[in-house]
Amino acid sequence: MNYLLGTIFLLLSIWQFVMFKRSLTHFKQQGDKNTSPFIMFALWSGLLFAITFLGIAISCFF
């Protein structure tokens, strides 16, 4: 059961890292003065979720 949960959280973590990277490059290239200043909070919270999911996955495997 732990390996199943670990795999699920690992997949969620990988997906979250990919979405973080995609969003970051998108806003670096196409962001302008009309971009919300709160987008950085959203990006950092996405990164925090990815790191948290990775930590949970590692703890489930070991």
Stockholm file with secondary structure:
# STOCKHOLM 1.0

chainA/1-62         MNYLLGTIFLLLSIWQFVMFKRSLTHFKQQGDKNTSPFIMFALWSGLLFAITFLGIAISCFF
#=GR chainA/1-62 SS CHHHHHHHHHHHHHHHHHHHHHHHHHHHHHCCTTSCTTHHHHHHHHHHHHHHHHHHHHHHHC
#=GC SS_cons        CHHHHHHHHHHHHHHHHHHHHHHHHHHHHHCCTTSCTTHHHHHHHHHHHHHHHHHHHHHHHC
//
